Amino acid sequence: MSNIQEFLKQAREHMHKAVENTRRELSGLRSGKASTTLLDIVRVEAYGSLVPLNQVGMVAAPEPRLLTVTPFDKALAPVIEKAIRDSDLGLNPASHGGLIRVPIPALTEERRKEMVKVVHKLAEEGRVGVRHARGEVHARIKKLEKVPEDEKTRAEKDLQKLTDEHIRQIDQLVVAKEADILEV
């Protein structure tokens, strides 16, 4: 019995990681609103290596369509500005003293539809992760010896409930992100 419980616990952990990974990836997608996570992918050449933007400056979203970056070292402002401009985010930052202002342009209808496709692709990757965890644990439950069939069947039902619950969480993330992107 403890083997089955351990397997279900591992499945829950793997499925949770798949959901959290999907949540993190979706949070980095650009909607029409400013989000500090938008700049998480930007890398800045500082002190002889590429470092994440949040290690060389503080990112804030003071307005719905504006991000600001306050460099920890004012000398890095031009480098940070260039890194944001050169990223694939389509942003055009401007320095004002020690502050870098990054206006977030409104998304076109065509771009919104492309973003929704990306959301669905990322969500499907998350669902695949959940189903993969289910498949692995299901196979291990099937291989168990000296365990009554009714216990295996109960464990498989519990595993399916876990799977359904985590897929539902991913679906909820998709609905929320889609609404966020399509909101004008």
C-alpha positions, 0 to 999 in steps of 0.5 A, spaced: 500 500 500 505 504 501 508 503 494 502 506 491 501 512 496 508 513 494 507 513 486 501 517 487 505 522 491 510 522 486 505 523 480 502 529 484 509 532 485 510 532 477 503 534 475 504 540 480 511 542 476 507 541 469 502 546 472 507 551 475 511 551 469 505 552 464 503 558 469 510 561 469 511 560 461 504 564 460 505 569 465 511 571 460 507 572 454 505 579 453 498 581 453 496 589 452 498 590 459 504 591 463 507 586 467 514 585 470 515 578 468 515 580 461 522 582 461 524 576 465 527 573 458 531 579 457 539 578 458 544 584 459 551 584 458 554 586 465 560 585 468 563 581 463 557 576 462 550 575 460 545 576 466 538 577 467 535 584 467 532 583 474 539 582 477 542 589 474 535 593 475 529 593 479 523 592 474 516 596 476 509 597 472 507 603 475 501 604 470 497 599 465 501 600 459 508 602 462 514 598 465 520 602 468 527 599 470 531 602 475 538 600 474 542 598 480 548 601 477 547 608 473 552 606 468 549 600 466 542 604 463 545 604 456 546 597 456 540 595 459 536 599 454 539 596 448 538 589 451 531 591 452 530 594 445 534 588 442 530 582 445 524 579 441 519 583 445 518 589 440 519 594 445 522 601 445 525 603 451 527 610 453 532 613 458 530 619 463 535 620 467 537 614 471 530 611 469 528 607 463 521 607 461 518 602 457 512 603 454 507 597 452 504 598 445 497 596 444 497 589 441 494 589 434 488 584 433 492 579 428 498 579 434 492 577 439 490 571 435 497 569 434 498 570 442 492 566 443 495 560 439 502 560 443 498 560 449 494 554 447 501 551 444 504 552 451 498 549 455 498 543 451 505 542 453 503 542 460 498 537 459 503 533 456 507 533 462 501 531 466 499 526 462 506 523 462 507 523 469 500 519 469 503 514 464 509 513 468 505 512 475 500 508 471 505 503 468 509 502 475 502 501 479 500 495 473 507 492 475 506 491 482 506 484 485 503 482 491 498 487 491 490 486 490 487 488 484 482 492 487 487 496 490 490 497 483 484 499 480 482 504 486 489 507 485 488 508 478 482 511 479 485 516 484 491 517 479 485 519 474 482 524 479 489 527 480 490 528 472 483 531 471 484 536 476 491 538 474 489 538 467 483 543 469 488 547 472 491 548 466 485 549 462 483 555 467 490 558 466 488 558 459 482 561 459 484 567 464 490 568 459 486 568 453 481 573 456 487 577 458 490 577 451 483 578 447 481 584 452 482 591 448 
